[in-house]
Amino acid sequence: MAEAGAERGPAARREQLRRRVLAEGYAGVDELARAFEVSVMTVHRDLDVLATEGWLTKIRGGATANPSALVDAGVRERSAAMRAEKAAIVAAAARLLTHGQSVFLDDSTTALGLVPYLLEHPPITLATNFLPVIAEVGDAPGVELHVIGGQYYARQEACLGLQAHDAIARLHADLFFMSTTALTDGKCLHRSEATVLVKRAFMANATRSVLLVDHAKFGRPAPHLLCAVEDFDLVITDDRIDGEDLELLRSHAEVQVAPSL
């Protein structure tokens, strides 16, 4: 079925396309061509225009939203993007959980999906700076919850900054689960400098660090260097990852590809 209003002309179509990519985080050229009932070449031309305007970045087979265009995206919007892929990644990551572990979760909506699995493995110790995780765990039996404080960032719904960094330094976890804004040339990038500081602290104080990253993050730009992929003990991605991206990723780290649910 064509997108509503797609017949109104190129400008209207590009606006709908822009909103779709920003809402979902990623869209493939073929699926956009079907949705708007236009040719693949027309989609490529539309994406070129939107890329020039700074809304998105063209990658192999599609386009991904630029972090600068998503700067105002809140938790609800981020949770809606790549929902199926995130669920598959989280299901694979949950197999690393055992009773009695201590776990760090960052402020990513991907890691948020691990909460139901954590509650199935009491007793467990959990430390996080992410308010939605705290709200979901609440006073769940068998969970020792440590809340990482610091400067509160309302848009991220998380505590970040130097106070959070110092609080994490006084803790230790068996596992740290996190995501990132972008992954390019074997480097993890993020749009928030304050978030980078906290993620690095979590990594430094965990026995194993696990990166949860969906295929739409590959090739996307972001301004702040977080770390190299080699710094992770395991990377879990979804089965829609491009073959070349997967090959490059495996040259840098141990990789697990999560099958679609």
Residue pairs with C-beta under 8 A, 6 or more apart in sequence:
1 35
2 35
2 36
2 37
3 13
3 16
3 20
3 35
3 36
5 12
5 16
6 12
6 13
6 16
6 35
6 36
6 37
6 38
10 46
13 36
13 38
13 46
14 46
14 49
14 50
16 36
17 27
17 32
17 36
17 43
17 46
17 47
17 50
18 50
18 55
18 56
20 27
20 32
20 35
21 27
21 50
21 55
21 56
21 63
21 64
21 65
22 55
22 56
22 65
22 69
22 70
22 73
23 77
23 80
23 81
24 80
24 81
24 82
25 64
25 65
25 70
25 78
25 81
25 82
25 214
25 216
26 62
26 63
26 64
26 65
26 81
26 82
26 214
26 215
26 216
27 62
27 63
28 61
28 62
29 40
29 43
29 44
29 47
29 61
29 62
29 63
30 40
30 61
31 62
32 43
32 62
33 39
33 40
33 42
33 43
36 42
36 43
44 58
47 56
47 58
47 63
48 58
50 56
50 63
51 57
51 58
51 63
54 66
54 68
54 69
55 65
55 66
55 69
56 63
56 64
56 65
56 66
56 69
57 63
57 64
57 65
57 66
57 219
57 220
57 221
59 218
59 219
59 220
59 242
60 219
60 242
60 244
60 245
61 242
64 216
64 217
64 219
64 220
65 220
66 220
66 221
67 181
67 182
67 190
67 191
67 220
67 221
67 222
67 223
68 191
70 77
70 78
70 191
71 191
72 155
74 155
74 157
75 109
75 132
75 156
75 157
78 109
79 109
79 112
81 216
82 214
82 216
82 238
84 260
84 261
85 214
85 215
85 216
85 238
85 240
86 109
86 110
86 113
86 212
86 214
86 238
87 113
87 261
88 238
88 239
88 258
88 259
88 260
88 261
89 110
89 212
89 213
89 214
89 236
89 237
89 238
89 258
90 110
90 113
90 114
90 117
90 212
91 258
91 261
92 236
92 256
92 258
93 114
93 117
93 177
93 210
93 212
93 236
94 114
94 117
96 175
96 208
96 210
96 234
97 103
97 114
97 117
97 118
97 120
97 121
97 124
97 175
98 121
99 121
99 122
99 123
99 124
100 123
100 124
101 121
101 124
101 125
101 173
101 174
101 175
102 124
102 125
102 126
102 127
102 172
102 173
102 174
102 175
103 118
103 124
103 125
103 126
103 127
103 173
103 174
103 175
103 176
103 177
104 126
104 127
104 128
104 168
104 171
104 173
104 175
104 176
104 177
104 178
104 202
104 205
104 206
105 111
105 112
105 114
105 115
105 126
105 127
105 128
105 130
105 133
105 176
105 177
105 178
106 128
106 129
106 130
106 176
106 177
106 178
106 179
106 198
106 199
106 202
107 128
107 129
107 130
107 156
107 157
107 158
107 160
107 195
107 198
108 130
108 178
108 179
108 180
108 212
109 132
109 179
110 179
110 212
110 213
110 214
111 130
111 133
111 177
111 178
111 179
111 212
112 130
112 132
112 133
112 136
114 177
115 133
115 136
115 137
118 124
118 126
118 137
118 143
119 137
119 140
119 142
119 143
122 140
122 141
122 142
122 143
123 142
123 143
123 144
124 142
124 143
124 144
125 143
125 144
125 146
125 173
126 133
126 137
126 143
126 144
126 145
126 146
127 145
127 146
127 147
127 148
127 168
127 171
127 173
128 134
128 145
128 146
128 147
128 148
129 147
129 148
129 149
129 150
129 158
129 159
129 160
129 164
129 168
129 198
130 157
130 158
131 157
131 158
132 157
134 145
134 147
137 143
137 145
146 171
148 159
148 164
148 167
148 168
148 198
149 159
149 163
149 164
149 167
150 159
150 160
150 161
150 162
150 163
150 164
150 165
150 167
150 198
151 159
151 160
151 161
151 163
151 164
151 194
152 158
152 159
153 159
153 160
153 194
156 192
156 195
158 195
158 198
160 192
160 194
160 195
160 197
160 198
161 194
161 197
161 198
162 197
164 197
164 198
164 201
165 197
165 198
165 200
165 201
168 198
168 201
168 202
168 205
169 201
169 204
169 205
171 205
172 205
172 206
172 207
173 202
173 205
173 206
173 207
174 206
174 207
174 208
175 206
175 207
175 208
175 209
175 210
176 202
176 203
176 205
176 206
176 208
176 209
176 210
177 210
177 212
178 199
178 202
178 203
178 209
178 210
178 211
178 212
179 211
179 212
179 213
179 217
180 188
180 189
180 190
180 199
180 211
180 213
180 217
180 226
181 189
181 190
181 191
181 192
181 217
181 220
181 222
182 188
182 189
182 190
182 217
182 218
182 219
182 220
182 221
182 222
183 189
183 213
183 217
183 218
183 219
183 220
183 229
183 249
184 218
184 219
184 220
184 221
186 228
186 229
186 230
186 248
186 249
186 251
186 252
187 225
187 226
187 227
187 228
187 229
188 211
188 225
188 226
188 227
188 228
188 229
189 220
189 221
189 222
189 223
189 224
189 225
189 226
190 196
190 199
190 222
190 224
190 226
191 222
191 223
191 224
192 224
193 224
196 224
196 225
196 226
199 226
199 227
200 226
200 227
202 209
203 209
203 227
203 231
208 233
208 234
209 231
209 232
209 233
210 232
210 233
210 234
210 235
210 236
211 229
211 232
211 234
211 235
211 236
211 253
212 236
213 235
213 236
213 237
214 237
214 238
214 240
215 237
215 238
215 240
215 241
215 242
215 245
218 241
218 242
218 245
218 249
219 245
228 252
229 235
229 249
229 252
229 253
230 252
230 253
232 253
233 254
234 253
234 254
234 255
234 256
235 249
235 253
235 254
235 255
235 256
236 255
236 256
236 257
236 258
237 246
237 249
237 255
237 256
237 257
237 258
238 257
238 258
238 260
239 257
239 258
239 259
239 260
240 260
241 249
241 257
246 255
246 257
249 255
